[in-house]
Amino acid sequence: MRLHTVCTVHPDHILVSLYGEADMLTAPLLHQALVAALTHAEHRDVVADLCGIDFIDSTGAQPLIAADQTLHPQRRRLWLACLHTRTARLLHGIRLTDYFPVLPVTIPLPRCQPVGSGPVPRAGKSEGAYVDRPASGQLRSRAAAGTDNG
């Protein structure tokens, strides 16, 4: 399986939407996406949208933990969103259920999409996109650092 990431800039947070599997093979891509998000976060928190995660193990969770540890000294956090039953069970299995703050389901996320309805990467490639929302409200897409878009 592969991992696809989409980062979206919002006035009060950076949203990193994840699709696929977060494991030993895809952890470097997740790390790159989170580093890009942290670079653009400035004073904002970062939210990891896990709606599209089919699998996560302890190796795949390491980039999430590292991002939170980077934000913590700045009095910011990495928040998790869209913890459906399967994802919550996976996080419980790797003993991270209580580590991350979780956005209540009553807080809507602009890019939170059900599994299977998000962007579809090209077959056989791990991809990441960075979407910047400038003040004009228009979207501008750029490839995340170190990803293969060819």
C-alpha positions in Angstrom: 0.0 0.0 0.0 1.0 3.6 -0.2 0.5 6.8 1.7 -0.9 10.1 0.2 -0.8 13.3 2.1 -2.4 16.7 1.5 -1.5 19.7 3.6 -3.9 22.7 3.7 -3.1 26.1 5.3 -5.9 27.6 7.4 -5.8 30.8 9.4 -5.6 29.1 12.8 -4.1 25.7 11.9 -2.4 23.5 9.3 -4.4 20.4 8.2 -2.5 17.4 7.1 -4.9 14.8 5.6 -3.6 11.3 5.4 -4.8 8.5 3.1 -3.5 4.9 3.1 -1.1 3.2 5.4 1.4 4.7 7.9 4.1 2.1 8.4 7.8 1.5 8.0 7.7 2.0 4.3 5.7 5.2 4.3 7.0 6.8 7.5 9.6 8.9 5.5 6.9 10.4 3.4 4.8 11.2 6.4 7.8 12.7 8.1 8.4 15.0 5.0 4.8 16.1 4.9 4.8 16.9 8.6 8.1 18.8 8.3 6.6 20.9 5.5 3.5 21.5 7.6 5.7 22.6 10.6 7.7 24.9 8.4 4.5 26.7 7.3 2.7 26.5 10.7 4.4 29.6 12.2 2.2 30.2 15.3 -0.5 27.6 14.3 -1.3 24.2 15.6 -1.1 21.2 13.3 -4.1 18.9 12.8 -3.6 15.3 11.4 -6.8 14.2 9.7 -6.8 10.4 10.0 -10.1 9.8 8.1 -8.2 8.1 5.3 -5.8 6.0 7.3 -6.3 2.2 6.8 -3.4 1.1 8.9 -0.9 2.7 11.3 1.8 0.9 13.3 4.4 2.2 15.8 6.9 3.0 13.0 4.2 5.0 11.1 3.2 6.9 14.3 6.8 8.0 15.0 6.6 11.1 12.6 3.4 12.1 14.4 5.1 11.9 17.8 8.2 13.8 16.5 6.0 16.6 15.1 4.2 16.9 18.4 7.5 17.0 20.3 8.7 19.8 18.0 5.5 21.8 18.6 5.3 21.2 22.4 8.1 23.6 23.5 6.3 26.3 21.5 3.1 25.6 23.5 1.5 24.2 20.4 0.3 20.6 19.7 -0.3 18.1 16.9 -4.0 17.4 17.1 -5.7 14.3 15.7 -9.0 14.5 13.9 -11.5 12.0 12.5 -10.7 9.1 14.8 -13.2 6.5 13.6 -13.5 3.2 15.4 -10.8 1.4 13.3 -8.2 4.2 13.7 -8.9 4.5 17.4 -8.4 0.8 17.8 -5.1 0.9 15.9 -3.8 3.8 18.1 -4.9 1.8 21.1 -2.9 -1.2 19.8 0.3 0.9 19.7 -0.6 2.5 23.1 -1.0 6.1 21.8 -4.7 6.5 22.6 -4.0 9.1 25.3 -0.9 10.7 23.9 -2.4 13.1 21.4 -5.2 15.6 21.9 -8.2 14.7 19.8 -10.5 17.2 18.2 -14.1 16.6 19.2 -16.3 15.3 16.4 -18.4 18.4 16.7 -15.6 20.5 15.2 -15.9 20.3 11.4 -12.8 20.0 9.3 -12.9 21.5 5.8 -10.9 18.7 4.2 -12.0 15.8 6.3 -13.3 13.2 3.8 -14.5 9.7 4.2 -12.2 6.8 3.2 -12.1 6.4 -0.5 -13.4 9.8 -1.5 -10.1 11.7 -1.1 -7.5 12.4 -3.8 -6.3 9.3 -5.5 -2.5 9.0 -6.1 -1.1 7.3 -9.2 -0.7 3.6 -8.8 2.5 2.4 -7.2 3.7 5.8 -6.0 3.8 7.5 -2.7 2.8 11.1 -3.2 2.3 14.2 -1.1 0.8 17.6 -2.1 1.0 20.8 -0.3 -1.9 23.1 -0.8 -1.5 26.7 0.2 -4.6 28.9 0.7 -3.4 32.5 0.2 -5.5 35.5 1.5 -7.3 35.6 -1.9 -8.9 32.2 -1.1 -7.5 30.6 -4.3 -5.7 27.3 -4.0 -2.1 26.9 -5.1 -0.7 23.4 -5.2 3.0 22.4 -4.8 4.7 19.1 -4.4 5.8 18.4 -0.9 9.6 18.1 -0.4 11.0 14.8 -1.5 8.0 13.4 -3.2 7.8 11.8 -6.6 5.2 13.5 -8.9 6.4 12.0 -12.1 
